[in-house]
Amino acid sequence: MRCLICHESMTVPWTPATLWRRDWVCPSCESKLTPLGTGCPRCGQPNETGETCPDCIRWLSLGLDLTVRCLYAYDEAGIDWLHRFKFSGDVVIASSVAPALRALRSSGVTYVPVPLSKERLQTRRFNQAEVLARCIGPTRQLLEKTEVSSQRKLGKEGRRHRTNPFTVPTSVKCGKIILVDDVYTTGTTLHQAAFSLRQAGASEVSAICLFRALNKSKSRPI
């Protein structure tokens, strides 16, 4: 067997199911992702005090209350993983983070992946947020997204002030909704999506993100 990420040979316990698996990731690659430790209780931004970060205080001052559970730091290892998954189309490597995502599953929850626009979905051919959401539990798509501009071309302030691209075609009669996305950067995407869901009737909205971008420059856009 070869690792899906580093392509090095690896030894795995043999069972009849081994013949059918194609999602092996070696222990070395699995250990490279950095779990988030002490940080903001609302978005996971690392800090030593565990206090609410300035960005979340700003969102709260605008009347936007959203708690986001982020699993890993979007550091160099996270960037490598996500670009392989999101832009190279290696969807199968989601299996390497599936156990961590599945551990967050709750009962009585509707998991809603952040959607792509129709144009972006045609280009990429899959929605990375939906793949991650299915690792947690059954999903339901309640949101639609209009293509405004690529976030990869926007700076931090540009992302914060973009027009809300999310609409909800019908009234929402779910109880607890958990949005699922790949990376939390400024929080604009999730706050706008949550706002649209609440306007449509959702009573409680929170979110899960695989990665939390750090407050420092990144070598590649997301």
For each residue, the residues with C-beta under 8 A, 3 or more apart:
1: 9 10 11 12 18 24
2: 7 8 9 10 24
3: 6 7 8 9 10 24 25 26 28 29
4: 7 23 24 25 90 92 93 96
5: 25 26 29 80 81 84 93 96
6: 3 26 28 29
7: 2 3 4
8: 2 3 26 28
9: 1 2 3
10: 1 2 3 24 26
11: 1
12: 1 18 24
13: 18
14: 18
15: 18
16: 19
17: 20 21
18: 1 12 13 14 15 21
19: 16
20: 17
21: 17 18 24
22: 92
23: 4 92 93 95 96
24: 1 2 3 4 10 12 21
25: 3 4 5 29 30 93 95 96
26: 3 5 6 8 10 29 30
27: 30 31
28: 3 6 8 31 32
29: 3 5 6 25 26 32 96
30: 25 26 27 33 96
31: 27 28
32: 28 29 77 80 81
33: 30 72 73 77 78 81 97
34: 72 73 75 77 78
35: 71 72 73
36: 39 44 46 70 71 72 73 212
37: 46
38: 46 47 48 49 50
39: 36 43 44 45 46 47 50 53 212
40: 43 44 45 47 50 51 52 53 55 56
41: 50 52 67
42: 52 53 56 66 67 68
43: 39 40 53 55 56 67 68 70 184 187 212
44: 36 39 40 68 69 70 184 209 212
45: 39 40 53 55 56 212 214 215
46: 36 37 38 39 73 212 214
47: 38 39 40 50 51 53
48: 38
49: 38
50: 38 39 40 41 47
51: 40 47
52: 40 41 42 56 57 60
53: 39 40 42 43 45 47 56 57
54: 57 58
55: 40 43 45 58 59 186 187
56: 40 42 43 45 52 53 59 60 187
57: 52 53 54 60 61
58: 54 55 61 62
59: 55 56 62 64 65 66 187 191
60: 52 56 57 63 64 65
61: 57 58
62: 58 59
63: 60
64: 59 60 191 194 195
65: 59 60
66: 42 59 187 190 191 194 205 206 207
67: 41 42 43 206 207
68: 42 43 44 184 187 190 206 207 208 209
69: 44 104 206 207 208 209
70: 36 43 44 184 208 209 210 211 212
71: 35 36 97 100 101 208 209 210 211
72: 33 34 35 36 78 97 210 211 212
73: 33 34 35 36 46 78 211 212 214
74: 78 79 82 183 211 212 213 214 218 222
75: 34 78 79 214
76: 79 80 219
77: 32 33 34 80 81
78: 33 34 72 73 74 75 81 82 211
79: 74 75 76 82 83 218 219 220 222
80: 5 32 76 77 83 84
81: 5 32 33 77 78 84 85 93
82: 74 78 79 85 86 182 183 210 211 222
83: 79 80 86 87 88 220
84: 5 80 81 87 88 90 93
85: 81 82 88 90 91 93 94 128
86: 82 83 124 128 182
87: 83 84
88: 83 84 85
89: 124 125 126
90: 4 84 85 93
91: 85 94 126 131
92: 4 22 23 95
93: 4 5 23 25 81 84 85 90 96
94: 85 91 97 98 131 132 135
95: 23 25 92 98
96: 4 5 23 25 29 30 93
97: 33 71 72 94 100 101 132 135 210
98: 94 95 101 102 135
99: 102 103
100: 71 97 103 104
101: 71 97 98 104 105 132 135 136 208 210
102: 98 99 105 135 136 137
103: 99 100
104: 69 100 101 136 208
105: 101 102 109 136 137
106: 109 176 178
107:
108: 175 176
109: 105 106 137 175 176 177 178
110: 140 142 174 175 176 177 178
111: 133 136 137 138 139 140 178 180
112: 133 139 140 141 142 143 177 178 179 180 193 197
113: 127 129 130 132 133 139 141 179 180 181
114: 129 143 145 179 180 181 189 190 193
115: 121 127 129 130 141 143 144 145 166
116: 120 121 124 127 129 145
117: 120 121 145 146 147 165
118: 121 122 147
119: 122 123 147
120: 116 117 123 124 147
121: 115 116 117 118 124 125 126 127
122: 118 119 125
123: 119 120
124: 86 89 116 120 121 127 128
125: 89 121 122
126: 89 91 121 130 131
127: 113 115 116 121 124 130 131
128: 85 86 124 131 132 182
129: 113 114 115 116 132 133 180 181 182
130: 113 115 126 127 133 134 139 141 180
131: 91 94 126 127 128 134 135
132: 94 97 101 113 128 129 135 136 180 181 182 210
133: 111 112 113 129 130 136 137 139 180
134: 130 131 137 138 139
135: 94 97 98 101 102 131 132
136: 101 102 104 105 111 132 133 178 180 208
137: 102 105 109 111 133 134
138: 111 134
139: 111 112 113 130 133 134 180
140: 110 111 112 174
141: 112 113 115 130
142: 110 112 168 170 172 174 177 197 200
143: 112 114 115 166 167 168 193 196 197
144: 115 166 167 168 169
145: 114 115 116 117 165 166 167
146: 117 165 167
147: 117 118 119 120 165
148: 162 163 165
149: 153 154 162
150: 153 154
151: 154 159 162 185 189 222
152: 221 222
153: 149 150 221
154: 149 150 151 158 159 162
155: 158 159
156: 159 160 185 186
157: 160 161
158: 154 155 161 162
159: 151 154 155 156 162 185 186 188 189
160: 156 157 186 188
161: 157 158
162: 148 149 151 154 158 159 165 188
163: 148
164: 192 195 196
165: 117 145 146 147 148 162 192
166: 115 143 144 145 192 193 195 196
167: 143 144 145 146 196
168: 142 143 144 171 172 196 197 199 200
169: 144
170: 142 200
171: 168 200 201
172: 142 168 177 197 200 201 202
173: 201
174: 110 140 142 177 202 203
175: 108 109 110 203 204
176: 106 108 109 110 203 204 206
177: 109 110 112 142 172 174 197 202 204 205 206
178: 106 109 110 111 112 136 205 206 207 208
179: 112 113 114 190 193 194 197 205 206 207 208
180: 111 112 113 114 129 130 132 133 136 139 207 208 209
181: 113 114 129 132 184 189 190 207 208 209 210
182: 82 86 128 129 132 209 210 211 222
183: 74 82 209 210 211 212 213 222
184: 43 44 68 70 181 187 190 207 209 211 212 213
185: 151 156 159 188 189 213 222
186: 55 156 159 160
187: 43 55 56 59 66 68 184 190 191
188: 159 160 162 185 191 192
189: 114 151 159 181 185 192 193
190: 66 68 114 179 181 184 187 193 194 207 209
191: 59 64 66 187 188 194 195
192: 164 165 166 188 189 195 196
193: 112 114 143 166 179 189 190 196 197
194: 64 66 179 190 191 197 198 205 207
195: 64 164 166 191 192 198 199
196: 143 164 166 167 168 192 193 199 200
197: 112 142 143 168 172 177 179 193 194 200 202 205
198: 194 195 201 202 205
199: 168 195 196
200: 142 168 170 171 172 196 197
201: 171 172 173 198
202: 172 174 177 197 198 205
203: 174 175 176
204: 175 176 177
205: 66 177 178 179 194 197 198 202
206: 66 67 68 69 176 177 178 179
207: 66 67 68 69 178 179 180 181 184 190 194
208: 68 69 70 71 101 104 136 178 179 180 181
209: 44 68 69 70 71 180 181 182 183 184 190 212
210: 70 71 72 82 97 101 132 181 182 183
211: 70 71 72 73 74 78 82 182 183 184
212: 36 39 43 44 45 46 70 72 73 74 183 184 209
213: 74 183 184 185 218 222
214: 45 46 73 74 75
215: 45
216:
217:
218: 74 79 213 221 222
219: 76 79
220: 79 83
221: 152 153 218
222: 74 79 82 151 152 182 183 185 213 218
